[in-house]
């Protein structure tokens, strides 16, 4: 067990080698206890422990500061190749304000483009393609990021690199030998000229310029929203996340005694509706927009207009609850379609002391007699049973959706001939489920592949190391949406390439325009 006395005896600035070694072993033991497969990315159990032993032996005799130790832990955890399993980077206690670099970047294929600038001095870089940082080219930086930060796949690596060069510069020091505080970027501007630009931190919170949008997008505060385009011939549905609406909060209330912060009904109401927030929680829930209402209203308007194309925009959707994806499938394709989408997948959760410490006996994991703690019930459940049970499972946790199912009017109400789901590298966790589920029912997927693997670990437990107080998270469930396939990358049917992005005039909604052109059969390249 870790030596807990170290935490009180030492300053926050530095910890002894003994305390750090104990925390490193505690983290590894927790991963072995709770994670469904911590060895896969390491190459097996022997290599997992060899790297742990290397980490411990490399600790300085005189100890080190928390930030340096965290980088070691991050490199160890990054080998798991799981974006849900990570070590939190500590904030700088001496920083007067939160600072960022003055750019936002977006992933387009294997390239990174400047998406927004936060200082007018860098406005000429907008839409430019990043080539290198401190003379280290982007592909090499991607490889370094893979070794330093947890991700499911290469698109997660690239998205993490975007974060390190924008809103979260704390990771950049792990990638560059020097000059991380004021890196020199090599950018090929939209006019073709290559420039080198030194960027420094800025306290700016809002961009001074962003890429233009070509389309009229629906307005939203996080809840699903839609707009008909071209006189109703097409519709654009945006799902910015999978938690800022009523059904996920209903599900959380049904599943947990202590609600996770992600599903705080009052904060959700405040974000979407505004103040004042009602005192009664039932009034709060009733006032939060429901995805079911948005999707059924969309279906009714599409049916009335004879809409031929629906584009479902999940760019930037970082996840939350699986409910909205299934509700949308039910509205578009009915109970039979929903059952078909739910059948060909399985989930394996792992029971552990770590899980029980967080959830007790009231969490979502059922008891299992498997000696290793795995619940293989879903794997061995026949597809026919999954088809029959999915509606019951969903309606049991959401009264709003249950009412719609009981009414029955919108069960497979209307599905346009063309359904195209748009993803990007920021689409993660449950955010990718609309694309995965609808693709099983005939929809196509366009844009940039998601940072979320189709098959991989997810659903997290939280922990804190005993001596340093370093916080971490680990997955406890493995889910396979595409059994029998590798699934590390959920491939799109039509990818937005750098050439296409530039052909669309580098607009921020190039992927959505690509999806519309996919449906119309008029691709630019």
Secondary structure as GFF3:
##gff-version 3
##sequence-region A 1 525
A	DSSP	alpha_helix	5	9	.	.	.	ID=ss1
A	DSSP	alpha_helix	17	34	.	.	.	ID=ss2
A	DSSP	alpha_helix	45	57	.	.	.	ID=ss3
A	DSSP	alpha_helix	66	78	.	.	.	ID=ss4
A	DSSP	beta_strand	86	87	.	.	.	ID=ss5
A	DSSP	beta_strand	100	101	.	.	.	ID=ss6
A	DSSP	beta_strand	103	108	.	.	.	ID=ss7
A	DSSP	beta_strand	111	117	.	.	.	ID=ss8
A	DSSP	three_ten_helix	120	125	.	.	.	ID=ss9
A	DSSP	beta_strand	129	133	.	.	.	ID=ss10
A	DSSP	beta_strand	136	137	.	.	.	ID=ss11
A	DSSP	alpha_helix	138	148	.	.	.	ID=ss12
A	DSSP	alpha_helix	154	164	.	.	.	ID=ss13
A	DSSP	three_ten_helix	169	174	.	.	.	ID=ss14
A	DSSP	beta_strand	184	188	.	.	.	ID=ss15
A	DSSP	beta_strand	194	198	.	.	.	ID=ss16
A	DSSP	beta_strand	201	202	.	.	.	ID=ss17
A	DSSP	beta_strand	209	210	.	.	.	ID=ss18
A	DSSP	beta_strand	225	229	.	.	.	ID=ss19
A	DSSP	three_ten_helix	230	232	.	.	.	ID=ss20
A	DSSP	beta_strand	234	238	.	.	.	ID=ss21
A	DSSP	alpha_helix	246	255	.	.	.	ID=ss22
A	DSSP	three_ten_helix	261	263	.	.	.	ID=ss23
A	DSSP	alpha_helix	265	272	.	.	.	ID=ss24
A	DSSP	alpha_helix	281	287	.	.	.	ID=ss25
A	DSSP	alpha_helix	291	305	.	.	.	ID=ss26
A	DSSP	beta_strand	309	313	.	.	.	ID=ss27
A	DSSP	alpha_helix	323	343	.	.	.	ID=ss28
A	DSSP	beta_strand	346	350	.	.	.	ID=ss29
A	DSSP	alpha_helix	353	359	.	.	.	ID=ss30
A	DSSP	beta_strand	374	375	.	.	.	ID=ss31
A	DSSP	alpha_helix	377	380	.	.	.	ID=ss32
A	DSSP	alpha_helix	383	397	.	.	.	ID=ss33
A	DSSP	alpha_helix	399	407	.	.	.	ID=ss34
A	DSSP	beta_strand	418	423	.	.	.	ID=ss35
A	DSSP	three_ten_helix	429	432	.	.	.	ID=ss36
A	DSSP	alpha_helix	433	439	.	.	.	ID=ss37
A	DSSP	beta_strand	444	447	.	.	.	ID=ss38
A	DSSP	beta_strand	455	464	.	.	.	ID=ss39
A	DSSP	beta_strand	471	480	.	.	.	ID=ss40
A	DSSP	beta_strand	494	495	.	.	.	ID=ss41
A	DSSP	alpha_helix	498	503	.	.	.	ID=ss42
A	DSSP	alpha_helix	510	520	.	.	.	ID=ss43
###
